[in-house]
Amino acid sequence: MLNIQLNSKYFAFITFDGIVVEYFNEDNERSTRIHVNMIKSIELTTDKKGVNYLKLSTKKINLSQDLDYEVVEEVKQLIAEVQKAME
């Protein structure tokens, strides 16, 4: 199971147990559970200022969370594991 604090400023966390992605964000009191078969895409993007974002989308949900620089490699691992489970 992966458990990553994505952003310390917003207390944003993501977990993946091989089947379900769970996203928690204390700043906007948001919690979301997404089965891997519902995910359309998951990716790491970087804006013009060099800020990294984790983006995840389903048919009805579009999540975008800026990341602390220190967790980028862990997020890449999470993305690879989710993408593998999506196959």
PyMOL commands that set and color helices and strands:
alter all, ss='L'
color gray80, all
select helices_A, chain A and resi 36-38+69-86
alter helices_A, ss='H'
color red, helices_A
select strands_A, chain A and resi 2-7+12-16+20-25+30-35+41-46+52-57+62-66
alter strands_A, ss='S'
color yellow, strands_A
deselect
rebuild
show_as cartoon
